[in-house]
Amino acid sequence: MKKYYKHILLSGILLSLGWPTYGSPLLLFFALVPILHFVNEVPDSSIKNKNLTVFAYSYITFLIWNIWTTWWIYNSSVFGATFAILCNSSFFAILITLYHWSLKHLSKIGAAVFLVSSWISFEKFHLLWDFSWPWLNLGNGFSEYINWIQWYEYTGVFGGSVWVLALNFFFFFQFKKFKKESDFKKIIIKCVPGLIWIAIPIVCSLIILNKIEEPKTFSEVIVIQPNVDPYDEKYELTNEDFKNSLINLTSELITDKTSFVVTPETFFTERSGFDIDIFENSQFNISLKEFIASHKNLNLISGTQFYKLYRSKNEPTETANKIQEGFWADFYNSAILSAPKQKSQIYHKSKLVVGVENMPYKSFFKPLLGEFMLDLGGTVSSRAIQSERTVFSHSINETKVAPIICYESIYGEYVTEYARNGADFFTILTNDAWWGNTQGHKQLLSYARLRAIENRRSIARSANTGISAFINHKGEIIKTLPYEEKGALIGKVGLNKNLTFYSRYGDYIARIANFTFFLLLLSCLASILRRKK
């Protein structure tokens, strides 16, 4: 089996070199060919534990990919990085092992469809369960090559995943023919259709790009970048300090036409945050609204933390954290829209970072582990969420804004709910500083471009240490503030009320894949039963 090590290593390296923001996604169309070749060689080999061997070897491939592309999680949590990398690698290795198993019960084409459908089904599952970590879903790999994928407004990122997987199988089948015939010229000719199927979606994308209508109305927006260390400095400063920073960063930029100022995630988060029941009439909120009222037309969208207290012997909610005997609290990572003479509009972040903001499967793990959470500064506790996506409305011109908070921007279908609820443009409030100046914050910014294309919504992104940016409805980055540069950006953001096909129907490709996967799985199981008879 030593001869297959190069196949295993090559697939891992190609997947890594194909990933944003440094790689070329062209490599993704060929990256799985070596490992597919290895898996198809195993059935005819003399290996005794074939399934275990396939799992172990493919695990190496995906371990390389996961370490290479997401090692930076280590900067915020050694445990989190280790857990995410080891587990995510095993999930992909299981998919390859299932494919190997299906080769016994399905035709070569049937097994290929089985892997494609199971892979897409897993990517969808990885968006939904409590250990959600969809960072390496294949469709994300084109986030820096937006001219290739303008058709994501019809398919979302799952269209990209299917594109990659289908072409990997095409080139794998051609490679198998080459191994038999050893005719280089013939194999080049046979690969031409695959190259055409790489080119056709790109050509379609360019056609779509040239036909996209420009927005007719705009909103003037300022995003700030305070550049505060999230581990120590942030929790030494008061809300008054942050308010003064907000005023200093925006005072020379605000005009009579400025509709919104946007701050990063958890911008106002002194101590445990604000008591949500009394925040509206708090002195700090009143002073904040006085600043806003001094500027014609201005509304403020800011990240903050709220808490809600309960007096109860028993756990009052599923997300409540015990403070002391008889006292409980729900904590919220939230966004607020503040405007003069208007009650604050509030949205609570609902896609939470595993192990940092929520304990996965709390009812199961809490009795075993207690209230175990990773300490990244501030309040170490699980967060409460809300079931619907709140859209903020400007107090004067009624422009609708989506307050997307950090990690939520990875979730395609999730973000479409903001568009369906009437958002004219998106804001992203984020704090990527936990990861340091690595690929982590660059990739998260890059993935935001996918949300712009899928929904044809412009984005104003405020990041604590960067990269703050304006992204238009084509996914093009218009303006940025460099990482670790304190400052503010002003820009005109295009408004759009129309829904794309993807905004309306979401991850329909994943739903088709789920159905296909279960049909083929039943076919495999039926084949096993027939053989036993």
C-alpha positions in Angstrom: 0.0 0.0 0.0 3.0 2.3 0.2 2.6 3.2 -3.5 -0.7 4.9 -2.7 0.7 7.4 -0.2 1.5 9.8 -3.0 -2.2 9.7 -4.0 -3.3 10.4 -0.5 -0.8 13.3 -0.1 -1.6 14.7 -3.5 -5.3 15.0 -2.9 -4.7 16.7 0.4 -2.3 19.2 -1.1 -4.5 20.0 -4.1 -7.5 20.6 -1.9 -5.4 22.9 0.2 -3.9 24.8 -2.7 -7.3 25.3 -4.2 -8.7 27.1 -1.2 -9.3 30.8 -0.7 -7.9 33.2 -0.2 -4.4 32.2 -1.5 -5.3 29.3 -3.8 -6.7 28.6 -7.2 -10.1 26.9 -7.3 -9.1 25.4 -10.7 -7.2 22.7 -8.7 -10.4 21.7 -6.9 -11.7 20.1 -10.1 -8.9 17.5 -10.0 -8.1 17.4 -6.3 -10.1 14.2 -5.5 -8.9 12.2 -8.5 -5.9 10.6 -6.7 -8.0 9.5 -3.7 -10.8 8.2 -6.0 -8.2 6.2 -7.8 -6.9 4.7 -4.6 -10.4 3.8 -3.4 -11.2 2.0 -6.6 -8.0 0.0 -6.5 -8.7 -1.3 -3.0 -11.4 -3.9 -3.9 -9.0 -5.8 -6.1 -6.2 -5.8 -3.6 -5.3 -8.4 -1.0 -5.9 -6.0 1.9 -8.0 -7.7 4.7 -9.6 -4.7 6.4 -10.5 -2.8 3.3 -13.0 -0.3 4.8 -10.7 0.5 7.7 -7.8 1.0 5.3 -9.9 3.3 3.1 -10.9 5.3 6.1 -7.4 5.6 7.5 -5.8 6.6 4.2 -8.5 9.1 3.3 -8.3 10.5 6.8 -4.8 11.6 6.0 -6.0 13.4 2.9 -8.6 15.4 4.8 -6.4 16.0 7.8 -3.9 17.7 5.5 -6.7 19.8 4.0 -8.2 20.8 7.4 -4.8 21.6 9.0 -3.6 23.6 6.1 -6.8 25.7 5.7 -8.1 26.1 9.3 -5.0 25.8 11.6 -5.6 29.4 12.6 -8.4 28.4 15.0 -5.5 27.5 17.3 -5.0 31.2 18.0 -8.3 31.4 19.8 -8.5 27.9 21.2 -6.1 24.9 21.1 -8.9 22.6 22.1 -11.3 24.1 19.6 -8.8 23.8 16.8 -7.9 20.2 17.6 -11.5 19.2 17.9 -12.6 20.9 14.7 -9.7 19.6 12.6 -9.8 16.0 13.9 -13.6 15.6 13.7 -14.0 17.3 10.4 -11.3 15.2 8.8 -13.1 12.1 10.1 -16.4 13.2 8.6 -15.0 13.5 5.1 -13.1 10.2 5.5 -16.4 8.5 6.4 -17.9 9.8 3.1 -15.1 8.2 1.2 -15.5 5.0 3.1 -19.2 4.9 2.3 -18.3 5.4 -1.3 -15.9 2.4 -1.2 -18.7 0.4 0.4 -21.2 1.4 -2.3 -18.9 0.1 -5.0 -19.9 -3.4 -4.0 -23.6 -2.8 -4.5 -23.9 -0.2 -7.2 -22.5 0.4 -10.7 -19.4 2.7 -11.1 -21.7 5.5 -12.1 -24.2 4.7 -9.4 -21.5 4.8 -6.8 -20.3 8.1 -8.1 -23.8 9.6 -7.8 -23.9 8.0 -4.3 -20.8 9.9 -3.2 -21.9 13.2 -4.8 -25.3 13.0 -3.1 -23.9 11.9 0.2 -21.3 14.6 0.2 -23.8 17.3 -0.6 -26.2 15.8 2.1 -23.3 16.0 4.6 -22.5 19.6 3.7 -26.2 20.5 4.3 -26.2 18.5 7.6 -23.1 20.4 8.6 -25.0 23.6 8.3 -27.7 22.5 10.7 -26.5 20.3 13.6 -25.1 21.6 16.9 -21.5 20.8 15.8 -21.9 22.9 12.7 -18.7 23.8 10.9 -19.4 24.4 7.2 -16.1 26.3 6.6 -14.8 23.7 4.1 -18.0 23.2 2.1 -16.7 22.9 -1.5 -18.8 25.6 -3.0 -17.0 28.1 -0.7 -13.8 27.5 -2.6 -14.8 30.0 -5.4 -15.3 33.0 -3.1 -12.3 34.9 -4.5 -13.2 34.1 -8.1 -16.6 35.8 -8.2 -16.6 36.2 -12.0 -16.9 32.4 -12.2 -19.9 32.0 -10.0 -22.5 34.8 -10.6 -24.9 31.9 -11.2 -24.9 31.3 -7.4 -27.9 33.6 -7.4 -29.7 30.5 -8.8 -28.0 27.6 -7.0 -26.2 29.0 -3.9 -22.8 27.4 -2.9 -24.2 23.9 -3.4 -24.1 24.5 -7.1 -20.4 25.0 -6.7 -20.1 21.8 -4.7 -21.8 19.7 -7.4 -19.7 21.4 -10.1 -16.5 20.3 -8.3 -17.6 16.8 -7.4 -19.0 15.9 -10.8 -15.9 17.1 -12.7 -13.6 15.2 -10.3 -15.5 12.0 -11.3 -15.3 12.9 -14.9 -11.5 13.3 -14.8 -11.1 10.2 -12.7 -12.9 8.1 -15.2 -10.7 9.5 -18.0 -7.6 8.7 -15.8 -8.7 5.1 -15.5 -9.0 4.8 -19.3 -5.5 6.3 -19.6 -4.2 3.7 -17.2 -5.6 1.0 -19.4 -4.7 2.4 -22.8 -1.6 4.6 -22.1 -2.5 6.7 -25.1 -1.7 10.3 -24.0 -3.2 12.0 -27.1 -6.4 10.1 -26.8 -6.8 10.9 -23.2 -6.3 14.6 -23.9 -9.1 14.5 -26.4 -11.4 12.7 -24.0 -10.7 15.3 -21.3 -11.9 18.1 -23.6 -15.6 17.7 -22.6 -14.6 18.1 -18.9 -12.7 21.3 -19.7 -15.7 22.6 -21.6 -17.9 21.9 -18.5 -15.4 24.0 -16.5 -15.7 26.7 -19.1 -19.5 26.7 -19.6 -20.5 27.9 -16.1 -17.8 30.5 -16.2 -19.1 31.9 -19.5 -22.7 31.8 -18.2 -21.4 33.7 -15.1 -19.8 36.4 -17.3 -23.0 36.8 -19.3 -25.0 37.2 -16.1 -22.5 39.7 -14.8 -22.9 41.9 -17.8 -26.7 41.8 -17.5 -27.0 42.6 -13.8 -28.9 45.8 -13.3 -27.3 48.5 -11.2 -29.2 49.8 -8.1 -31.3 52.8 -8.6 -31.3 53.9 -5.0 -28.6 54.1 -2.4 -28.0 54.6 1.3 -25.0 56.4 2.8 -23.4 54.2 5.4 -20.3 54.5 7.7 -18.6 51.4 9.2 -16.1 51.7 12.0 -13.1 49.7 12.8 -12.0 50.4 16.5 -9.0 47.9 16.4 -9.3 46.7 20.0 -7.5 43.6 21.3 -10.4 41.2 22.1 -8.6 39.2 24.8 -7.6 41.9 27.3 -8.0 45.5 26.2 -11.7 45.1 25.2 -12.8 44.1 28.6 -10.8 46.9 30.4 -12.7 49.6 28.5 -16.1 50.9 29.4 -19.2 51.5 27.2 -18.5 55.3 27.6 -15.0 54.6 26.2 -16.4 52.8 23.2 -19.1 55.6 22.6 -16.3 58.2 22.6 -14.4 56.1 20.1 -17.5 55.9 17.9 -17.9 59.6 18.0 -14.2 60.3 17.3 -14.1 57.9 14.4 -17.2 59.2 12.7 -17.4 62.9 13.5 -15.5 64.0 10.3 -17.4 61.6 8.0 -21.1 62.0 9.0 -23.1 64.2 6.6 -26.8 65.1 6.4 -27.2 62.2 4.0 -25.7 59.5 6.3 -28.4 57.0 7.1 -26.4 54.4 9.2 -23.3 54.1 11.3 -22.4 50.4 11.9 -20.1 49.1 14.6 -18.6 45.6 15.1 -20.0 42.7 17.0 -20.2 43.1 20.8 -19.0 46.7 20.6 -20.9 47.7 23.7 -20.2 44.8 26.1 -18.9 46.2 29.4 -19.0 43.6 32.2 -22.0 41.2 31.4 -23.7 43.7 29.0 -27.0 45.4 29.5 -30.1 44.1 31.4 -32.5 43.8 28.4 -35.5 44.6 30.6 -34.3 48.0 31.6 -31.9 48.9 28.7 -34.3 51.2 26.9 -34.6 53.7 29.8 -31.0 53.4 30.8 -28.8 56.5 31.0 -26.3 55.1 28.6 -29.0 54.5 25.9 -30.4 58.0 26.4 -27.0 59.5 25.9 -26.4 57.3 22.9 -29.6 58.6 21.3 -28.6 62.2 22.1 -25.5 61.7 19.9 -27.6 60.1 17.1 -30.2 63.0 17.3 -27.5 65.5 16.8 -27.1 64.3 13.2 -30.0 64.6 10.7 -31.2 61.2 9.3 -28.7 59.1 11.3 -29.5 55.7 12.8 -26.9 53.5 14.6 -26.5 49.8 14.2 -24.2 48.4 16.9 -23.2 45.1 18.4 -23.8 44.6 22.1 -24.5 42.0 24.7 -27.7 41.7 26.7 -28.7 39.5 29.6 -32.1 38.6 31.1 -32.3 37.6 34.8 -34.6 35.0 36.3 -35.4 34.1 39.9 -36.2 30.4 39.9 -35.4 27.1 41.6 -35.4 25.2 38.3 -33.8 26.1 35.0 -36.2 28.6 33.5 -35.1 28.2 29.8 -33.0 25.7 27.9 -30.3 28.3 27.4 -30.2 29.7 30.9 -27.0 29.8 32.9 -27.0 29.3 36.6 -25.5 32.4 38.4 -26.1 31.2 42.0 -28.8 29.3 43.8 -32.2 30.6 42.7 -30.7 33.0 40.1 -30.4 32.3 36.4 -29.5 34.4 33.3 -29.8 34.2 29.6 -27.0 36.0 27.7 -27.4 37.3 24.1 -24.9 38.4 21.5 -27.0 41.0 19.9 -27.4 43.9 17.4 -29.4 47.0 18.1 -30.7 49.8 15.9 -30.8 53.0 17.9 -32.7 56.1 16.6 -34.1 59.2 18.3 -37.6 59.1 19.7 -38.0 55.4 18.8 -37.7 52.2 20.8 -34.5 50.3 20.0 -34.8 47.4 17.5 -33.0 44.3 18.7 -31.8 41.1 17.0 -30.1 38.2 18.8 -27.4 36.2 17.1 -28.8 32.8 16.3 -26.0 30.9 14.6 -23.5 30.4 17.4 -19.9 29.4 17.5 -19.6 25.8 18.9 -18.0 25.6 22.3 -17.7 29.4 22.6 -21.2 30.7 22.4 -23.2 27.5 22.9 -22.8 24.0 24.4 -23.8 21.5 21.7 -26.5 19.1 22.7 -26.6 20.7 26.1 -29.2 18.3 27.6 -26.7 15.4 27.0 -23.3 17.0 27.7 -24.2 19.3 30.6 -24.8 16.5 33.0 -21.4 15.0 32.0 -19.3 18.1 31.6 -21.1 20.8 33.6 -21.3 24.3 32.1 -18.1 23.8 30.0 -17.4 26.7 27.6 -14.2 28.1 26.0 -13.0 31.3 27.6 -12.3 33.9 24.9 -12.8 36.9 27.2 -15.9 38.5 28.6 -18.8 36.4 29.8 -18.1 32.6 29.6 -21.5 31.2 29.1 -23.8 29.8 26.5 -26.0 32.3 24.5 -29.7 32.4 23.9 -31.0 32.8 20.3 -34.2 33.7 18.5 -36.2 31.7 15.9 -36.7 34.4 13.2 -34.4 36.8 11.4 -35.2 40.3 12.4 -34.7 43.1 9.9 -34.1 46.6 11.1 -36.1 49.6 9.6 -34.6 53.1 9.4 -36.6 55.5 11.6 -37.1 58.1 8.8 -36.7 56.6 5.3 -37.7 53.0 6.3 -34.8 51.4 4.5 -34.6 47.8 5.7 -31.3 46.4 6.9 -30.2 42.9 7.8 -28.0 42.8 11.0 -25.9 39.7 10.3 -23.6 38.9 13.2 -20.1 37.3 12.4 -20.4 33.5 12.0 -23.9 33.8 10.6 -22.5 35.1 7.4 -21.3 31.6 6.5 -24.8 30.2 6.2 -26.3 30.6 2.8 -30.0 29.6 3.2 -30.0 31.1 6.7 -29.1 34.5 5.3 -31.8 34.3 2.6 -34.4 34.7 5.3 -33.2 38.3 5.9 -33.8 39.0 2.2 -37.2 37.4 2.3 -38.0 39.5 5.4 -37.4 42.6 3.3 -33.8 43.6 3.8 -32.6 46.2 1.2 -29.0 45.6 2.0 -27.0 43.5 4.5 -24.7 44.6 7.4 -22.2 42.2 8.9 -21.1 43.0 12.5 -18.0 40.9 13.3 -15.0 40.4 15.5 -12.4 38.2 13.7 -9.6 39.3 16.0 -9.6 36.0 18.0 -7.7 34.4 15.1 -5.0 37.0 14.6 -3.7 38.1 11.3 -4.2 34.8 9.5 -6.3 33.3 6.8 -9.3 33.1 9.2 -10.5 36.7 9.0 -9.6 36.8 5.2 -11.7 33.8 4.5 -14.7 35.0 6.5 -14.6 38.3 4.5 -14.3 36.3 1.3 -17.3 34.1 2.1 -19.4 37.3 2.6 -19.0 37.9 -1.1 -21.0 34.7 -1.7 -23.9 36.0 0.3 -23.9 39.2 -1.8 -24.1 37.2 -5.0 -26.7 34.7 -3.8 -29.1 37.4 -2.7 -28.0 40.4 -4.9 -27.6 42.5 -1.8 -24.8 45.0 -1.1 -23.0 44.5 2.2 -21.5 47.0 4.7 -19.1 45.0 7.0 -17.8 46.4 10.3 -15.0 44.3 11.8 -13.3 45.0 15.2 -9.7 44.7 13.8 -10.6 44.3 10.2 -11.1 43.7 7.4 -14.0 46.2 7.3 -15.4 46.6 3.8 -18.1 47.5 1.4 -19.2 44.8 -1.0 -21.6 45.4 -3.9 -24.4 43.1 -5.2 -22.0 41.4 -7.6 -19.7 40.3 -4.7 -17.1 42.9 -5.7 -15.2 44.5 -2.8 -15.4 48.2 -3.3 -13.6 49.6 -0.2 -11.7 48.1 2.7 -9.8 49.1 5.8 -6.7 47.0 6.3 -6.3 44.6 9.2 -5.3 46.2 12.5 -5.9 49.8 11.2 -8.1 52.0 13.3 -10.6 54.0 11.3 -13.9 54.3 9.5 -15.2 53.9 6.0 -18.0 55.8 4.3 -19.8 54.5 1.2 -23.0 54.5 -0.8 -24.7 51.1 -0.5 -27.0 50.0 -3.3 -30.6 49.0 -2.2 -32.5 46.1 -3.7 -35.9 44.6 -2.8 -36.0 41.9 -5.5 -35.5 38.2 -4.5 -33.2 35.9 -6.5 -34.2 32.4 -7.3 -31.9 31.2 -4.5 -33.3 33.7 -2.0 -36.8 32.2 -2.7 -36.0 28.5 -2.8 -32.8 28.2 -0.7 -30.8 24.9 -0.7 -33.1 23.0 -3.0 -30.0 21.2 -4.5 -29.2 19.8 -1.0 -32.8 18.6 -0.7 -32.5 16.8 -4.1 -29.2 15.3 -2.9 -30.8 14.1 0.3 -33.6 12.3 -1.6 -31.0 10.8 -4.1 -28.7 9.6 -1.3 -31.5 7.8 0.6 -32.8 6.2 -2.6 -29.3 4.9 -3.4 -28.7 3.8 0.2 -31.9 1.8 0.1 -30.8 0.3 -3.2 -27.5 -0.8 -1.5 -29.3 -2.3 1.5 -31.7 -4.1 -0.8 -28.8 -5.5 -2.7 -27.3 -6.9 0.6 -30.6 -8.5 1.5 -30.9 -10.2 -1.9 -27.5 -11.7 -1.5 -28.3 -13.0 1.9 -31.3 -14.8 0.5 
